[in-house]
Amino acid sequence: MKFKSTMVRVVVVVVVCMVAGMSFLLQSFPPGDAKRYGAWLFAALCGGAVLFSSWYIKRARLSRFAGREAMSLTALYEQFFHDSGLPQEVVLQLWQAAAQTLKLPAELLRPTDRFDRELQPMAEWHIHDDYNERLAAWAEGEAKQHGMKMDLMPIQTLGELITLLARLEMGCAVKP
């Protein structure tokens, strides 16, 4: 599922809920000011639901890393990427951009984090938790800037993605 299709679904669901709710409220309240207050109340409830779902998803995603100690980005490079031959500046720049796209602290992420485990979208909230799709779109955009098209299917970990993008940026052969 692509990022745009997910957003379209979210917008459609919100619009349908708002129209149905507004219709119900306008039919249920007597004419006059009560209609206006009911409509505003419904809109506030919808907004509250959106804010709650965002907060809940963020909290649940961060709880996956609750037992993990924060690691400085320099230590992360030294431990995981030093032997790769890739420049530290490039790797850490891509790492921070990926963490920002995933809306997770860069210090808690590890190259061994798998897209189907630690970074997996929450099953019950998948329509709102589309950060992996955003990351894929970001990675494809990075590759496009270098005139390449990437097949992200074989990539299973965050480290593999960062290594691939760093090699692409350095002009090395691109092999997942």
C-alpha positions as CSV (number, residue, x, y, z in Angstrom):
1,M,0.0,0.0,0.0
2,K,1.4,3.4,-1.0
3,F,1.4,6.5,1.2
4,K,-1.0,8.4,-1.0
5,S,-3.6,5.6,-1.0
6,T,-3.4,5.3,2.7
7,M,-4.0,9.0,3.1
8,V,-6.9,8.9,0.7
9,R,-8.5,6.2,2.7
10,V,-8.0,8.1,6.0
11,V,-9.5,11.3,4.4
12,V,-12.5,9.3,3.0
13,V,-13.2,7.6,6.4
14,V,-13.0,11.0,8.2
15,V,-15.3,12.7,5.7
16,V,-17.8,9.9,5.7
17,C,-17.9,9.9,9.5
18,M,-18.2,13.7,9.7
19,V,-21.0,13.8,7.1
20,A,-22.9,10.9,8.8
21,G,-22.4,12.5,12.2
22,M,-23.4,16.0,11.1
23,S,-26.5,14.6,9.4
24,F,-27.5,12.7,12.6
25,L,-26.9,15.8,14.8
26,L,-28.7,18.2,12.5
27,Q,-31.7,15.8,12.4
28,S,-31.7,15.1,16.2
29,F,-31.4,18.7,17.5
30,P,-34.3,21.2,17.3
31,P,-33.9,24.1,14.9
32,G,-31.8,27.1,15.9
33,D,-28.6,27.4,17.8
34,A,-28.6,23.8,19.0
35,K,-27.7,22.6,15.5
36,R,-24.7,24.8,15.4
37,Y,-23.5,23.7,18.8
38,G,-24.1,20.0,17.9
39,A,-22.1,20.4,14.7
40,W,-19.2,22.1,16.6
41,L,-19.3,19.4,19.3
42,F,-19.1,16.7,16.7
43,A,-16.2,18.4,14.9
44,A,-14.4,18.7,18.2
45,L,-15.0,15.0,19.0
46,C,-13.6,14.1,15.5
47,G,-10.5,16.3,16.1
48,G,-10.1,14.7,19.5
49,A,-10.2,11.2,18.0
50,V,-7.5,12.1,15.5
51,L,-5.3,13.6,18.2
52,F,-5.8,10.6,20.5
53,S,-5.0,8.1,17.7
54,S,-1.8,10.0,16.9
55,W,-0.8,10.1,20.5
56,Y,-1.6,6.4,21.0
57,I,0.3,5.3,18.0
58,K,3.4,7.3,19.0
59,R,3.3,5.9,22.5
60,A,2.8,2.3,21.3
61,R,5.6,2.5,18.8
62,L,8.0,4.0,21.4
63,S,7.1,1.2,23.8
64,R,8.8,-1.3,21.4
65,F,12.1,0.3,22.3
66,A,11.4,0.7,26.1
67,G,14.2,-1.6,27.2
68,R,16.8,-0.2,24.8
69,E,19.5,2.2,25.9
70,A,20.1,5.3,23.8
71,M,23.3,5.1,21.7
72,S,25.1,8.1,20.4
73,L,25.2,8.3,16.7
74,T,29.0,8.3,16.7
75,A,29.0,5.0,18.7
76,L,26.3,3.6,16.4
77,Y,28.5,4.3,13.4
78,E,31.6,2.8,15.1
79,Q,29.8,-0.3,16.2
80,F,27.8,-1.1,13.1
81,F,29.1,0.8,10.0
82,H,32.8,1.5,10.6
83,D,33.9,-1.6,8.6
84,S,31.6,-0.8,5.7
85,G,34.0,1.8,4.3
86,L,31.2,4.3,4.0
87,P,31.8,7.9,5.3
88,Q,30.5,8.6,8.7
89,E,28.9,11.9,7.7
90,V,26.9,10.3,4.9
91,V,25.7,7.4,7.0
92,L,24.7,9.5,10.0
93,Q,22.9,12.1,7.8
94,L,20.9,9.2,6.2
95,W,20.3,7.7,9.6
96,Q,18.9,10.9,11.1
97,A,16.7,11.4,8.0
98,A,15.3,7.9,8.3
99,A,14.7,8.3,12.0
100,Q,12.9,11.6,11.4
101,T,10.8,9.9,8.6
102,L,9.9,7.0,11.0
103,K,9.1,9.6,13.8
104,L,11.4,7.6,16.2
105,P,14.5,8.8,18.1
106,A,17.6,8.1,16.1
107,E,19.4,7.1,19.3
108,L,17.0,4.2,19.9
109,L,17.1,2.7,16.4
110,R,19.6,0.0,15.4
111,P,20.7,-1.3,12.0
112,T,19.3,-4.7,13.0
113,D,15.8,-3.3,13.4
114,R,13.6,-5.3,11.0
115,F,10.7,-3.8,9.0
116,D,8.6,-6.8,9.8
117,R,9.3,-6.8,13.6
118,E,10.6,-3.7,15.5
119,L,9.5,-1.2,12.8
120,Q,6.3,-3.0,11.8
121,P,3.1,-0.9,11.7
122,M,0.6,-1.6,14.4
123,A,-1.8,-4.1,13.0
124,E,-5.0,-2.6,14.4
125,W,-3.9,1.0,13.4
126,H,-2.2,0.3,10.1
127,I,-4.2,2.9,8.2
128,H,-2.8,5.6,10.5
129,D,0.7,4.0,11.2
130,D,2.2,4.3,7.7
131,Y,5.7,5.4,8.6
132,N,7.3,2.5,6.8
133,E,5.5,3.6,3.7
134,R,6.8,7.1,4.2
135,L,10.3,5.7,4.7
136,A,10.0,3.7,1.4
137,A,8.8,6.8,-0.4
138,W,11.7,8.8,1.0
139,A,14.2,6.1,0.0
140,E,12.8,5.9,-3.5
141,G,13.1,9.7,-3.7
142,E,16.7,9.5,-2.6
143,A,17.4,6.9,-5.3
144,K,15.6,9.0,-7.9
145,Q,17.8,12.0,-7.1
146,H,20.8,9.8,-8.1
147,G,19.0,8.6,-11.3
148,M,18.3,5.1,-9.9
149,K,15.3,3.1,-9.2
150,M,15.4,0.9,-6.1
151,D,13.7,-2.4,-5.4
152,L,13.0,-2.2,-1.7
153,M,11.4,-5.7,-1.4
154,P,14.6,-7.6,-0.5
155,I,15.6,-5.0,2.1
156,Q,14.7,-6.4,5.6
157,T,16.5,-4.1,8.0
158,L,17.1,-0.4,8.6
159,G,20.9,-1.0,8.3
160,E,20.5,-2.6,4.9
161,L,18.5,0.4,3.7
162,I,21.0,2.9,5.1
163,T,23.9,1.0,3.6
164,L,22.3,0.8,0.2
165,L,21.4,4.5,0.2
166,A,24.9,5.5,1.4
167,R,26.5,3.4,-1.4
168,L,24.2,5.0,-3.9
169,E,25.2,8.5,-2.7
170,M,28.9,7.6,-2.9
171,G,28.4,6.3,-6.4
172,C,29.2,2.6,-5.6
173,A,27.5,-0.4,-7.1
174,V,24.0,-0.8,-5.8
175,K,23.2,-4.3,-4.6
176,P,20.8,-5.0,-1.8
